[in-house]
């Protein structure tokens, strides 16, 4: 049986190892130990604070639900 592919790229939740800015909003500063969303970007990772991650996840969930709706109505 063929393996079903995923539309999602590699994502993880981890803790910041050192202080740095959120990659979605430089005004959001992460400090060591903060939880963050870690998203694979080519050979490296992008890191987002919890508040930006929530926005990103909600937007992407809505987009996936719309894609599902479009596929089901065309079937």
C-alpha positions, 0 to 999 in steps of 0.5 A: 500500500502506498504511503499517503503524503502529508501537506504539512512540513516538519513542525515541532514545539520546543523551548528556546535555548537562548533569547531571540526575536520571533521571526514573525514579529521582531517586537516579540522577544523569546527568552531562554525556556520560552515555548515556541513553534519551530518550523522547518525552512529549507535546511534551517528552522524558523522560530515563532512565539506562542502568540504568533504561532496561534495566529499561524495555526488558526489561519492554516487550519482555516485554509485546510478546512476550505481546501477540504470543503472544495474537494468534497463539493467537487467530488 
